[in-house]
Amino acid sequence: MKRQLTILILLAINLTVFGQHNLGLKVNGGLSRISNSLIDVSNGTDKIQFALSGCSGIFYNLHLNDKSILEAELLFIQIEGRKHLEFDVTDGFGNKTGTATDDIFEYISYLGLPVYYGLKLNKWIINLGFQVSFTLTSSAREKGQAPSNGEIITWDNKFDELNIDSYDFGPRAGVIFNLNNRFAIEGTYYYGVNNILDNDAPNWLTWKVQQATVGLRYTFLTVTKNNKE
């Protein structure tokens, strides 16, 4: 056991001392979705929709060789979800008197830590890894309207906090195209496998996060170390 630990420590030191290191900034925009099993509209329809989202932060690359790269990021991630409901409104005799609509908007801010392996193919880098995210803030808004006694009633409710876990995790995949030594364009996709609803919720209720983004990366520091130094 001690021998294996020593080998791992020496390997980590070797990776740090040798190879090329990159440090940079990234800004991405895209779409996110919070899938939801809570909605059950027996006399209408419901749609779970994608909403605008994004992320920004710093990235670090360690080039193991000409083809392999280990990458890590520290990101501020904004996740948003939207759900649209339409359902029939009936009178005391079961006759339809109109249609009600309800829109639910969810907002979650995360501190994200993606770690992944990249395979370099000329100017392209294909990467696959894992992301852990920690909840910073959450909120929601519900807006709708419905007919009632010949009038239209409306509501607009705000919620300061969602009943969700303090973390999320799941696989992350992406592709990067290097424009030059400084700038690159990237696309990413993340799928959260954790049910982010708080543990107090019943097991059959699930909320899961998805996000797809495109954006720009800027490398502001490149350091190359080798055995000759």
C-alpha positions in Angstrom: 0.0 0.0 0.0 2.8 2.4 0.9 4.6 1.6 -2.3 1.5 2.3 -4.4 1.0 5.6 -2.6 4.6 6.6 -3.2 4.2 5.9 -7.0 1.0 8.0 -7.1 2.8 10.9 -5.4 5.8 10.7 -7.7 3.5 10.6 -10.7 1.6 13.7 -9.5 4.9 15.6 -9.0 6.1 14.5 -12.4 2.9 15.7 -14.1 3.3 19.1 -12.4 7.0 19.6 -13.1 6.9 18.5 -16.8 4.6 19.3 -19.6 2.7 22.3 -20.9 0.3 24.2 -18.6 -2.5 26.5 -19.7 -4.6 28.9 -17.7 -7.5 30.9 -19.1 -11.0 32.3 -19.0 -14.2 31.1 -20.6 -17.7 32.5 -21.1 -20.5 30.3 -22.4 -24.2 30.8 -23.2 -26.8 28.2 -24.0 -29.9 26.4 -22.8 -30.8 24.5 -19.7 -33.7 22.3 -18.6 -34.9 21.0 -15.2 -36.9 17.8 -15.8 -39.7 17.4 -13.4 -42.0 14.5 -12.3 -44.1 16.8 -10.1 -46.5 17.9 -12.8 -49.7 15.8 -13.3 -52.4 17.7 -15.3 -55.3 15.3 -15.9 -57.5 17.8 -17.7 -54.8 19.6 -19.7 -51.3 19.6 -21.0 -47.9 20.4 -19.6 -44.5 21.2 -21.2 -41.1 21.2 -19.7 -39.1 23.7 -21.7 -35.5 24.8 -22.2 -34.6 28.2 -20.9 -31.6 30.5 -21.4 -28.6 29.8 -19.2 -24.8 30.1 -19.1 -21.5 29.7 -17.3 -18.2 31.6 -16.9 -15.0 31.0 -15.0 -11.4 29.8 -15.3 -9.9 26.7 -16.8 -6.6 24.8 -16.4 -5.1 22.4 -18.9 -2.2 20.0 -18.4 -0.8 18.6 -21.6 0.4 15.0 -20.9 1.7 14.6 -24.5 0.8 15.7 -28.0 -2.6 13.9 -27.8 -3.7 13.8 -24.2 -4.8 16.7 -21.9 -6.1 16.7 -18.4 -8.5 19.7 -17.8 -10.2 21.3 -14.9 -12.5 24.3 -14.4 -13.9 26.5 -11.7 -17.2 28.0 -12.9 -20.2 30.1 -11.9 -23.1 28.3 -13.5 -26.6 29.7 -14.0 -29.3 27.0 -14.5 -32.9 28.0 -15.5 -35.9 25.9 -16.1 -39.4 26.7 -17.4 -42.7 24.7 -17.2 -45.8 25.7 -19.1 -49.2 24.3 -18.0 -52.7 24.6 -19.7 -55.8 23.1 -18.1 -59.5 23.3 -18.5 -61.7 25.2 -16.1 -65.2 23.9 -15.5 -68.3 25.0 -13.6 -70.2 23.0 -11.0 -71.8 20.9 -13.7 -68.6 19.9 -15.4 -69.0 22.2 -18.3 -65.8 23.9 -19.6 -65.8 27.6 -19.0 -62.3 28.4 -20.3 -58.6 27.5 -20.1 -56.2 28.4 -17.4 -52.4 28.8 -18.0 -49.6 28.6 -15.5 -45.9 29.3 -16.2 -43.2 28.3 -13.6 -39.7 29.7 -13.8 -36.9 28.1 -11.8 -33.4 29.6 -11.2 -30.4 27.9 -9.7 -26.9 29.3 -9.3 -24.1 26.8 -8.9 -20.3 26.8 -8.3 -19.2 24.1 -10.7 -16.0 21.9 -10.7 -15.7 20.0 -14.0 -12.7 17.6 -14.4 -12.2 15.8 -17.7 -9.8 14.2 -20.2 -9.2 15.7 -23.6 -8.1 14.0 -26.8 -6.4 16.4 -29.2 -6.9 15.9 -32.9 -5.1 18.7 -34.8 -7.0 21.9 -33.8 -9.9 19.9 -32.3 -10.1 18.6 -28.7 -12.8 16.1 -27.7 -13.3 15.8 -24.0 -15.3 13.7 -21.5 -15.4 13.8 -17.8 -17.4 14.5 -14.6 -18.8 17.6 -13.0 -19.7 18.4 -9.4 -21.7 21.5 -8.6 -22.5 23.2 -5.3 -25.7 25.3 -4.9 -25.2 29.0 -4.3 -28.7 30.4 -4.6 -32.1 29.3 -5.9 -35.5 30.9 -6.5 -38.7 30.6 -8.5 -41.5 32.5 -10.0 -45.1 31.4 -11.0 -47.3 33.5 -13.3 -50.7 32.5 -14.6 -54.3 33.4 -15.3 -57.7 31.6 -15.2 -61.4 32.5 -15.9 -63.6 32.9 -12.9 -67.3 34.0 -12.9 -66.9 35.9 -16.2 -63.6 37.6 -15.2 -59.9 36.7 -15.6 -58.0 36.3 -12.4 -54.2 36.5 -12.5 -51.4 35.6 -10.1 -47.7 36.3 -9.9 -45.9 34.6 -7.0 -42.2 34.6 -6.2 -40.3 32.1 -4.1 -37.0 33.0 -2.5 -35.7 29.4 -2.2 -36.2 26.0 -3.8 -36.4 22.8 -1.8 -33.3 21.3 -3.4 -30.0 19.6 -2.5 -26.9 21.6 -1.9 -25.1 19.8 -4.7 -25.5 18.1 -8.1 -23.2 15.8 -10.2 -23.1 14.0 -13.5 -21.2 13.4 -16.7 -20.0 16.2 -19.0 -18.9 16.1 -22.6 -17.5 18.8 -24.9 -15.6 19.7 -28.0 -13.1 22.5 -28.5 -11.8 24.1 -31.7 -8.6 26.1 -31.3 -8.6 29.3 -33.5 -5.0 30.1 -32.5 -2.8 29.8 -29.4 -5.0 32.2 -27.4 -8.6 31.8 -28.5 -10.9 28.7 -28.9 -14.5 28.0 -29.4 -16.2 25.3 -27.4 -19.5 23.4 -27.0 -20.4 21.5 -23.9 -23.2 19.3 -22.6 -23.9 18.3 -19.0 -26.5 15.9 -17.6 -27.1 15.8 -13.9 -27.8 12.3 -12.6 -28.6 13.4 -9.0 -32.2 14.0 -8.0 -31.7 17.6 -6.8 -34.9 17.6 -4.8 -34.2 17.6 -1.0 -34.2 14.3 0.8 -37.5 15.2 2.5 -39.3 14.8 -0.9 -40.9 11.4 -1.7 -38.6 9.0 -3.7 -40.9 9.1 -6.8 -40.5 12.8 -7.2 -37.5 13.8 -9.3 -35.8 17.0 -10.6 -32.7 16.6 -12.8 -30.6 19.2 -14.6 -29.4 19.4 -18.2 -27.4 22.1 -19.8 -25.9 22.7 -23.3 -23.7 25.7 -24.0 -21.4 27.2 -26.6 -18.8 29.9 -25.9 -15.3 31.3 -26.1 -12.1 30.4 -24.3 -9.1 32.7 -23.9 -5.7 31.4 -22.7 -3.8 34.1 -21.0 -1.0 32.0 -19.5 1.1 29.2 -21.1 4.0 27.6 -19.3 6.1 24.8 -20.8 8.5 22.7 -18.6 10.7 19.9 -19.6 13.6 17.8 -18.5 16.2 20.3 -19.9 15.2 23.0 -17.4 
